[in-house]
Amino acid sequence: MAEQLLKDKVREILNQIRPALQADGGDVELVDVTEDGIVQIKLRGACAHCMGAVMTLKNVVEARLRAAIPEVKGVERVG
């Protein structure tokens, strides 16, 4: 999958997840997708300081991305 197409697909999935995060006062921002399939994201708002952020990152964001996009190997929080 071409780099830009992959990023667009990741953004599409993040946009599907975003309303649930925003309902709790948080948000997610795509920073980059590495060559080895790691999606780098930044958590915003309440998600940035939430104790459950790691669980949200793995159980919601990573799970949805990996299910929808086989090229995604994992999700990494940056910033």
Backbone as JSON, one array per atom type, in Angstrom:
{
  "sequence": "MAEQLLKDKVREILNQIRPALQADGGDVELVDVTEDGIVQIKLRGACAHCMGAVMTLKNVVEARLRAAIPEVKGVERVG",
  "N": [[0.86, -1.18, 0.0], [0.63, 2.16, -0.89], [2.4, 4.87, 0.65], [0.96, 7.35, 1.17], [-1.67, 6.54, 0.71], [-1.97, 4.62, 2.71], [-1.72, 6.25, 5.01], [-4.01, 7.83, 4.63], [-6.03, 5.9, 4.91], [-5.6, 5.17, 7.59], [-6.24, 7.64, 8.8], [-8.95, 7.71, 8.16], [-10.01, 5.59, 9.71], [-9.3, 6.53, 12.27], [-10.94, 8.77, 12.33], [-13.39, 7.54, 12.59], [-13.21, 6.53, 15.16], [-12.81, 8.79, 16.67], [-15.21, 10.32, 17.58], [-16.08, 8.91, 19.91], [-13.89, 9.26, 21.61], [-13.86, 12.04, 21.81], [-16.25, 12.44, 23.11], [-15.58, 11.89, 25.68], [-13.96, 13.99, 26.24], [-11.5, 13.92, 25.0], [-9.09, 13.35, 22.33], [-7.51, 12.27, 19.26], [-4.55, 12.34, 17.34], [-3.03, 11.83, 14.24], [0.35, 11.3, 13.82], [2.4, 10.06, 12.33], [3.12, 7.33, 10.07], [5.19, 4.68, 10.27], [7.77, 3.11, 8.23], [7.79, 0.42, 8.85], [5.19, -0.14, 9.58], [4.16, 0.94, 11.95], [1.89, 2.92, 13.63], [2.04, 6.17, 14.6], [0.75, 8.11, 17.1], [-0.7, 10.99, 18.68], [-2.13, 11.72, 21.72], [-4.78, 13.8, 22.72], [-6.28, 16.44, 24.71], [-8.4, 15.3, 27.33], [-7.61, 12.66, 27.06], [-4.86, 12.73, 26.93], [-3.86, 12.78, 29.49], [-5.08, 10.8, 30.86], [-5.53, 7.96, 32.96], [-6.38, 5.64, 31.8], [-5.46, 5.72, 29.24], [-3.51, 4.11, 27.98], [-4.81, 1.66, 27.79], [-6.95, 2.41, 26.17], [-5.55, 3.12, 23.89], [-4.38, 0.64, 23.06], [-6.55, -1.27, 23.18], [-8.65, -0.1, 21.79], [-7.9, 1.87, 19.72], [-5.54, 0.67, 18.45], [-6.52, -1.94, 18.04], [-8.74, -1.54, 16.3], [-7.45, -0.34, 14.08], [-5.61, -2.35, 13.27], [-7.35, -4.41, 12.63], [-8.69, -3.38, 10.43], [-6.71, -2.59, 8.64], [-4.32, -4.4, 7.3], [-1.58, -3.82, 6.99], [-0.85, -2.34, 9.18], [1.05, -2.71, 11.99], [1.22, -2.03, 14.63], [0.55, 0.37, 17.27], [1.83, 3.42, 18.44], [2.33, 5.67, 21.03], [3.2, 9.03, 20.86], [4.82, 12.11, 21.78]],
  "CA": [[0.0, 0.0, 0.0], [1.44, 3.38, -0.97], [2.48, 5.59, 1.93], [-0.14, 8.31, 1.36], [-2.91, 5.77, 0.78], [-1.98, 4.03, 4.04], [-2.03, 7.32, 5.97], [-5.41, 8.2, 4.44], [-6.85, 4.84, 5.5], [-5.46, 5.32, 9.04], [-7.04, 8.81, 9.18], [-10.36, 7.33, 8.05], [-10.35, 4.8, 10.89], [-9.23, 7.43, 13.42], [-12.14, 9.61, 12.29], [-14.49, 6.72, 13.1], [-12.98, 6.38, 16.6], [-12.75, 10.12, 17.26], [-16.38, 10.77, 18.35], [-16.08, 8.3, 21.24], [-12.85, 9.92, 22.4], [-14.3, 13.41, 22.04], [-17.34, 12.39, 24.09], [-14.93, 11.88, 27.0], [-13.1, 15.16, 26.35], [-10.19, 13.65, 24.42], [-8.97, 13.3, 20.88], [-6.33, 11.57, 18.78], [-3.97, 12.99, 16.16], [-2.04, 11.04, 13.53], [1.64, 11.96, 13.67], [3.09, 9.44, 11.19], [3.11, 5.87, 9.95], [6.57, 4.31, 9.94], [7.94, 2.15, 7.14], [7.5, -0.93, 9.33], [3.78, -0.29, 9.91], [3.79, 1.45, 13.28], [1.15, 4.17, 13.58], [2.42, 7.05, 15.7], [-0.33, 9.05, 17.37], [-0.63, 11.87, 19.84], [-3.41, 11.84, 22.4], [-5.08, 15.19, 23.05], [-7.34, 16.7, 25.68], [-8.46, 14.43, 28.5], [-6.88, 11.4, 26.77], [-3.42, 12.94, 27.1], [-3.48, 12.62, 30.9], [-5.97, 9.79, 31.45], [-4.89, 6.72, 33.4], [-6.81, 4.58, 30.9], [-5.02, 6.02, 27.88], [-2.79, 2.96, 27.41], [-5.82, 0.68, 27.43], [-7.66, 2.94, 25.01], [-4.63, 3.04, 22.77], [-4.22, -0.75, 22.63], [-7.81, -2.01, 23.02], [-9.57, 0.56, 20.88], [-7.24, 2.43, 18.54], [-4.73, -0.33, 17.77], [-7.36, -3.06, 17.6], [-9.51, -1.13, 15.11], [-6.55, -0.13, 12.95], [-5.06, -3.63, 12.82], [-8.44, -5.19, 12.02], [-9.08, -2.78, 9.16], [-5.57, -2.35, 7.76], [-3.31, -5.44, 7.59], [-0.22, -3.27, 7.0], [-0.58, -1.75, 10.5], [1.63, -3.7, 12.9], [1.05, -1.6, 16.0], [0.32, 1.8, 17.5], [2.79, 3.97, 19.41], [2.01, 7.02, 21.5], [4.31, 9.95, 20.83], [4.52, 13.46, 22.24]],
  "C": [[0.9, 1.23, 0.0], [1.33, 4.16, 0.34], [1.3, 6.52, 2.16], [-1.48, 7.6, 1.48], [-3.06, 5.13, 2.16], [-2.34, 5.09, 5.09], [-3.49, 7.76, 5.85], [-6.35, 7.18, 5.06], [-6.8, 4.91, 7.03], [-6.3, 6.51, 9.51], [-8.54, 8.49, 9.15], [-10.82, 6.54, 9.28], [-10.31, 5.67, 12.14], [-10.46, 8.34, 13.48], [-13.37, 8.85, 12.77], [-14.42, 6.57, 14.63], [-13.15, 7.71, 17.33], [-13.99, 10.53, 18.07], [-16.46, 10.18, 19.76], [-15.05, 8.95, 22.15], [-13.27, 11.34, 22.76], [-15.44, 13.48, 23.06], [-16.8, 12.38, 25.52], [-13.94, 13.02, 27.16], [-11.71, 14.98, 25.77], [-10.21, 13.71, 22.91], [-7.68, 12.58, 20.54], [-5.87, 12.25, 17.5], [-2.94, 12.05, 15.54], [-0.77, 11.85, 13.37], [2.33, 11.41, 12.43], [2.78, 7.96, 11.17], [4.51, 5.49, 9.48], [6.59, 3.29, 8.8], [7.61, 0.72, 7.56], [6.09, -1.09, 9.89], [3.35, 0.13, 11.3], [3.12, 2.81, 13.11], [1.52, 4.98, 14.81], [1.3, 8.07, 15.88], [-0.03, 9.87, 18.62], [-2.03, 11.94, 20.42], [-3.59, 13.28, 22.86], [-6.16, 15.27, 24.13], [-7.25, 15.77, 26.88], [-7.69, 13.13, 28.29], [-5.38, 11.54, 27.04], [-2.97, 12.64, 28.52], [-4.28, 11.53, 31.6], [-5.19, 8.54, 31.82], [-5.25, 5.56, 32.48], [-6.32, 4.75, 29.48], [-4.31, 4.84, 27.22], [-3.78, 1.89, 26.98], [-6.61, 1.14, 26.21], [-6.81, 2.81, 23.76], [-4.56, 1.62, 22.21], [-5.56, -1.41, 22.29], [-8.79, -1.38, 22.05], [-8.85, 0.97, 19.6], [-6.46, 1.35, 17.79], [-5.59, -1.48, 17.24], [-8.15, -2.72, 16.34], [-8.62, -0.97, 13.89], [-6.03, -1.45, 12.4], [-6.12, -4.49, 12.15], [-8.77, -4.68, 10.62], [-7.94, -2.68, 8.15], [-4.46, -3.35, 8.09], [-1.88, -4.91, 7.67], [0.15, -2.65, 8.35], [-0.13, -2.87, 11.44], [1.47, -3.33, 14.37], [0.82, -0.1, 16.06], [1.26, 2.24, 18.62], [2.36, 5.38, 19.76], [3.27, 7.87, 21.47], [3.86, 11.3, 21.36], [3.77, 13.47, 23.47]]
}
